């Protein structure tokens, strides 16, 4: 069984209607519930739940501190290729956009990571466009081998692979997989992915399953907020994350909250998500997924990141660049999108500490696995 067999039991319009029917009493019941079911999640995502944001935020804060303490894991994205074969209408790397592109050499990637290492980072996320020709698995393996001495954790956000290829990455030092479905609305998915391999909704949907079967220690999913109704997409990403938690219990599951940002091509979101919506979505998913990580990137403005920090977030990026070589290796290469929080890692760390939280640069080491071997 994969999540495909799970999701076909639900219809988008039925979930949308169920959310719209929720009452204030449904929200109160969801907040009081010792354990929450999917119907409770729908109530917490409902328009009527906007009147309960303060209660939701307090409950999310208490639950997060109980499960994770006052810690925030720090990570940095490292873009290694902007070549892409897709035509995603919202993405700066869309193959039709006339932008300057690059694929870094292994040595250039190492320079990027050395720069981040000096700033304190020990967790990085390697990102590519979807072009296996420019960033084949063998290339990713060479990079992972080169970076292992510098890092505690290497995750990838790349084109979907087979289970066997994911196992090859894991064998060579990669321990985390990030993949966003972008939207769970099948028709809308086709509209925003008009051409290229990413158009295959089913193949992408089952990517976290293949990652879980391969044995990744970290699985991170999300939707691109602004493509479809955030309430319904939020329900489906919550359903997906809960499925992954149960099915791949040896992997730590997390959810990201990427909102659409300005990028080459000038795409405008048809379903804008404001800050209050972000708060409601994040708190609802924390109450639904007590043990999942919640990730907030530099897509979001500094003030919002600071306000959301105590309400469920467990991981943050800082000082991010979205172009290959953006830290030190190359100049005049365009990024995937514009970031919003322009503060340095040191400034973000100071903000985290000022709120009484501890920034964590390293929470894992591969040697733990070797020590556990008989």
DATA-V330665 format. One record per residue. N is the residue number from 0. PHI is phi in whole degrees, -180 to 180 (none if undefined). PSI is psi in degrees with one decimal (* if undefined). D_CENTER is the distance of its C-alpha to the mean C-alpha in Angstrom with 2 decimals. Layout:
BEGIN
N:PHI:PSI:D_CENTER + N:PHI:PSI:D_CENTER
END
This chain:
BEGIN
0:none:140.6:23.63 + 1:-124:177.1:20.13 + 2:-65:-22.4:17.86 + 3:-57:-44.5:19.88 + 4:-64:-27.5:22.91 + 5:-77:-46.6:21.19 + 6:-73:-27.2:19.87 + 7:-70:-7.8:23.24 + 8:-80:-8.3:24.84 + 9:-121:144.1:23.28 + 10:-112:138.1:24.10 + 11:-55:-48.7:22.10 + 12:-66:-31.0:25.29 + 13:-70:-40.5:26.24 + 14:-66:-41.9:23.03 + 15:-59:-44.6:23.42 + 16:-67:-39.7:27.05 + 17:-63:-39.9:26.43 + 18:-63:-44.4:24.09 + 19:-67:-23.5:26.75 + 20:-84:-11.0:29.49 + 21:-64:144.1:28.13 + 22:-111:172.0:30.53 + 23:-60:-36.3:30.61 + 24:-65:-36.5:32.11 + 25:-63:-39.5:29.19 + 26:-67:-44.2:26.86 + 27:-59:-42.3:29.33 + 28:-64:-41.4:29.49 + 29:-64:-38.5:25.74 + 30:-69:-32.3:25.76 + 31:-83:-19.1:28.73 + 32:-64:130.5:27.58 + 33:-67:-36.1:27.36 + 34:-131:141.3:24.97 + 35:-109:140.8:23.20 + 36:-101:179.5:23.29 + 37:-62:-34.0:21.47 + 38:-63:-35.5:24.18 + 39:-66:-39.8:23.41 + 40:-60:-42.6:19.77 + 41:-61:-38.2:21.29 + 42:-65:-41.6:23.66 + 43:-70:-20.6:21.11 + 44:-92:-7.7:19.39 + 45:-72:155.3:22.85 + 46:-56:-36.9:24.47 + 47:-65:-22.7:27.02 + 48:-70:-12.6:24.51 + 49:-59:-25.7:24.31 + 50:-78:-5.3:27.59 + 51:-118:19.6:26.11 + 52:-60:-38.6:23.25 + 53:-64:-43.9:25.10 + 54:-65:-40.9:25.67 + 55:-63:-42.1:22.10 + 56:-64:-43.1:20.95 + 57:-64:-42.3:23.63 + 58:-66:-39.9:22.82 + 59:-65:-40.6:19.09 + 60:-61:-49.2:20.26 + 61:-61:-43.1:22.84 + 62:-67:-40.2:20.69 + 63:-67:-44.5:18.02 + 64:-63:-39.4:20.92 + 65:-62:-41.7:22.59 + 66:-90:-32.6:19.83 + 67:-120:-8.7:18.22 + 68:72:-165.1:20.98 + 69:-102:66.2:20.62 + 70:-129:147.2:18.24 + 71:-130:118.5:15.15 + 72:-78:131.6:13.68 + 73:-96:139.3:13.63 + 74:-148:165.8:11.84 + 75:-136:139.1:12.32 + 76:-81:144.7:11.12 + 77:-129:105.1:14.15 + 78:-79:126.3:14.79 + 79:-114:-14.6:17.57 + 80:-156:137.6:18.49 + 81:-111:7.9:18.42 + 82:-71:138.2:20.68 + 83:-151:146.2:19.61 + 84:-104:2.1:21.58 + 85:-96:166.9:19.74 + 86:-122:38.4:20.81 + 87:-58:120.7:17.71 + 88:-68:-19.2:19.46 + 89:-97:-5.0:16.71 + 90:-106:136.6:15.74 + 91:-64:-23.6:17.76 + 92:-86:1.6:17.91 + 93:-41:130.9:19.71 + 94:-61:-20.2:22.65 + 95:-87:-12.8:25.14 + 96:-73:132.6:24.18 + 97:-87:80.7:26.78 + 98:-121:160.5:24.78 + 99:-77:129.8:25.48 + 100:-122:163.5:23.35 + 101:-158:151.8:23.29 + 102:-125:121.9:22.44 + 103:-75:148.1:22.91 + 104:-74:165.4:25.37 + 105:-58:-39.9:24.60 + 106:-67:-36.9:26.67 + 107:-68:-38.4:24.81 + 108:-62:-41.9:21.45 + 109:-60:-40.5:23.33 + 110:-62:-41.2:24.60 + 111:-59:-45.8:21.18 + 112:-73:-34.6:20.13 + 113:-60:-41.5:23.57 + 114:-59:-46.4:23.10 + 115:-68:-37.3:19.87 + 116:-59:-41.0:21.64 + 117:-66:-24.1:24.49 + 118:-85:-7.9:22.33 + 119:117:-15.0:21.29 + 120:-68:135.1:17.91 + 121:-126:-2.7:17.87 + 122:-120:123.2:14.17 + 123:-129:155.2:12.87 + 124:-117:115.3:10.25 + 125:-87:129.2:12.52 + 126:-125:143.9:11.83 + 127:-136:162.4:14.46 + 128:-72:179.2:15.61 + 129:-97:83.2:16.81 + 130:-143:90.5:20.25 + 131:-59:-25.6:21.37 + 132:-65:-42.1:24.64 + 133:-85:-28.0:23.36 + 134:-133:66.3:20.76 + 135:-68:166.0:22.26 + 136:-58:-39.3:21.32 + 137:-61:-38.2:24.32 + 138:-63:-43.8:23.09 + 139:-64:-37.5:19.76 + 140:-65:-43.3:21.94 + 141:-61:-40.7:24.24 + 142:-64:-46.2:21.53 + 143:-60:-43.0:20.16 + 144:-62:-39.9:23.80 + 145:-68:-34.8:24.52 + 146:-87:-18.2:21.67 + 147:-52:-42.9:22.19 + 148:-64:-19.8:24.99 + 149:-94:-20.1:22.94 + 150:-126:153.6:19.74 + 151:-91:-28.3:18.93 + 152:-149:133.1:15.58 + 153:-123:120.8:14.33 + 154:-113:162.0:11.06 + 155:-130:143.0:10.85 + 156:-128:92.1:8.97 + 157:-134:-173.7:12.25 + 158:-65:148.6:14.42 + 159:-61:139.1:14.79 + 160:-118:171.9:17.48 + 161:-77:165.0:20.05 + 162:-60:-41.6:20.06 + 163:-64:-40.0:22.78 + 164:-68:-34.7:20.98 + 165:-64:-39.1:18.00 + 166:-62:-37.8:20.77 + 167:-63:-41.1:22.24 + 168:-64:-43.2:19.15 + 169:-62:-42.7:19.07 + 170:-61:-21.6:22.82 + 171:-110:20.8:22.40 + 172:109:-1.9:20.05 + 173:-88:131.0:16.43 + 174:-121:-5.5:14.95 + 175:-133:148.6:11.18 + 176:-130:127.5:9.39 + 177:-115:130.1:5.99 + 178:-150:127.7:6.95 + 179:-102:133.7:6.61 + 180:-72:-15.3:10.06 + 181:75:-58.8:10.25 + 182:-152:146.3:13.03 + 183:-92:-1.6:14.92 + 184:-78:112.9:18.17 + 185:-61:-45.5:20.05 + 186:-68:-43.6:22.41 + 187:-65:-37.2:20.03 + 188:-57:-44.9:17.79 + 189:-65:-36.4:21.03 + 190:-65:-39.7:21.96 + 191:-91:-5.2:19.01 + 192:-125:71.4:19.08 + 193:-71:-22.3:22.86 + 194:-157:155.6:23.30 + 195:105:166.7:21.92 + 196:-61:-24.4:20.49 + 197:-69:-13.6:17.24 + 198:-63:-19.7:19.64 + 199:-77:92.6:19.85 + 200:-58:-47.3:17.87 + 201:-62:-46.1:19.11 + 202:-62:-41.9:18.26 + 203:-70:-40.5:14.60 + 204:-59:-35.2:14.45 + 205:-90:4.4:15.95 + 206:-61:-46.2:13.78 + 207:-61:-31.9:12.06 + 208:-62:-46.1:15.73 + 209:-65:-36.9:16.96 + 210:-65:-40.7:14.54 + 211:-65:-40.6:15.74 + 212:-65:-33.7:19.25 + 213:-71:-27.4:19.09 + 214:107:23.2:18.29 + 215:-59:139.5:14.98 + 216:-75:-27.6:14.87 + 217:-126:134.1:11.10 + 218:-127:123.3:9.04 + 219:-124:127.4:5.32 + 220:-127:175.3:5.11 + 221:175:174.9:5.20 + 222:-122:155.5:8.03 + 223:-89:104.2:9.25 + 224:-69:122.4:11.41 + 225:124:-14.8:14.93 + 226:-81:-36.6:15.52 + 227:-142:-179.8:16.98 + 228:-58:116.6:18.13 + 229:-65:-28.2:15.26 + 230:-68:-44.3:17.28 + 231:-74:-43.3:17.60 + 232:-61:-37.5:14.10 + 233:-63:-38.3:13.11 + 234:-65:-41.1:15.78 + 235:-73:-37.5:14.66 + 236:-68:-33.7:11.03 + 237:-65:-41.5:12.89 + 238:-63:-43.2:15.41 + 239:-64:-46.1:13.17 + 240:-63:-41.7:11.54 + 241:-64:-38.5:15.16 + 242:-61:-45.6:16.47 + 243:-65:-38.9:14.34 + 244:-60:-43.0:15.44 + 245:-74:-42.3:18.97 + 246:-78:-40.4:19.15 + 247:-118:66.5:17.51 + 248:-65:-19.8:18.59 + 249:-81:-9.6:18.75 + 250:-100:143.9:14.99 + 251:-89:122.3:12.87 + 252:-97:137.4:10.21 + 253:-137:162.8:7.30 + 254:-128:133.6:5.45 + 255:-104:161.3:3.40 + 256:-126:59.4:6.39 + 257:-75:123.3:6.92 + 258:-97:146.9:10.70 + 259:-57:137.9:12.93 + 260:-126:158.0:14.75 + 261:-56:139.2:18.12 + 262:-154:166.0:18.31 + 263:-55:139.5:21.18 + 264:104:-24.6:22.59 + 265:69:26.0:22.55 + 266:-62:137.4:20.60 + 267:-113:128.9:20.90 + 268:-63:135.6:18.74 + 269:-88:-14.8:21.04 + 270:-129:70.3:19.31 + 271:-56:143.0:18.69 + 272:-118:114.4:16.64 + 273:-89:179.1:18.45 + 274:-65:-37.1:17.81 + 275:-65:-37.8:19.57 + 276:-63:-42.9:17.42 + 277:-59:-45.3:14.25 + 278:-61:-46.7:16.22 + 279:-63:-44.6:17.40 + 280:-62:-45.7:14.17 + 281:-64:-44.6:12.66 + 282:-67:-40.0:16.06 + 283:-61:-43.8:16.56 + 284:-72:-33.0:13.52 + 285:-63:-44.0:14.58 + 286:-69:-27.2:18.07 + 287:-82:-32.8:17.15 + 288:-125:77.0:14.98 + 289:-60:-29.9:16.93 + 290:-106:5.6:15.64 + 291:-84:147.3:11.88 + 292:-75:146.9:9.77 + 293:-122:126.9:8.29 + 294:-114:132.8:6.25 + 295:-129:122.7:7.96 + 296:-100:-179.0:8.40 + 297:-78:5.6:11.80 + 298:-59:-29.7:11.44 + 299:-92:148.7:13.10 + 300:-66:155.8:16.76 + 301:-57:-43.3:18.13 + 302:-64:-40.8:20.05 + 303:-68:-42.2:17.28 + 304:-61:-38.4:15.13 + 305:-67:-40.6:18.41 + 306:-71:-32.8:19.22 + 307:-83:-18.1:16.01 + 308:-47:-48.7:16.08 + 309:-82:1.9:18.54 + 310:-109:22.8:17.20 + 311:137:-16.1:14.48 + 312:-70:138.4:12.04 + 313:-123:-15.2:12.01 + 314:-139:140.5:9.96 + 315:-141:142.3:10.48 + 316:-94:167.4:10.88 + 317:-158:146.8:14.38 + 318:61:30.0:16.79 + 319:-74:150.3:14.34 + 320:-125:143.2:15.87 + 321:-114:16.7:14.57 + 322:-116:143.9:17.74 + 323:-59:127.3:18.93 + 324:80:14.5:21.27 + 325:-66:-21.8:20.23 + 326:-83:-53.7:21.03 + 327:-145:-22.1:24.45 + 328:-79:-36.4:25.01 + 329:-141:157.7:25.60 + 330:-120:160.5:26.64 + 331:61:30.7:26.68 + 332:-109:132.0:23.62 + 333:-83:148.9:21.52 + 334:-88:171.3:17.80 + 335:-72:-35.8:15.21 + 336:-162:168.9:15.16 + 337:-84:131.9:16.62 + 338:-83:164.5:14.93 + 339:-112:-43.9:16.44 + 340:-85:104.6:16.65 + 341:-95:7.7:19.17 + 342:-68:153.3:20.21 + 343:-72:161.2:20.77 + 344:-56:-38.0:19.09 + 345:-66:-36.9:22.41 + 346:-68:-39.0:22.41 + 347:-66:-42.3:19.02 + 348:-61:-41.6:20.31 + 349:-63:-39.2:23.52 + 350:-64:-44.4:21.88 + 351:-61:-46.6:20.05 + 352:-64:-35.7:23.41 + 353:-65:-23.8:25.31 + 354:-91:6.7:23.56 + 355:82:19.9:24.68 + 356:-110:158.4:21.45 + 357:-107:119.2:21.23 + 358:-73:127.5:18.80 + 359:-109:118.0:18.20 + 360:-87:-28.3:18.11 + 361:-144:120.2:18.71 + 362:-125:14.9:18.28 + 363:-161:150.1:18.97 + 364:-147:134.6:21.48 + 365:-60:-22.7:22.25 + 366:-64:-21.0:25.85 + 367:-59:-38.3:25.11 + 368:-65:-43.8:25.04 + 369:-65:-37.1:28.32 + 370:-66:-26.4:29.89 + 371:-82:-11.8:29.22 + 372:-72:140.8:31.08 + 373:-69:*:34.70
END
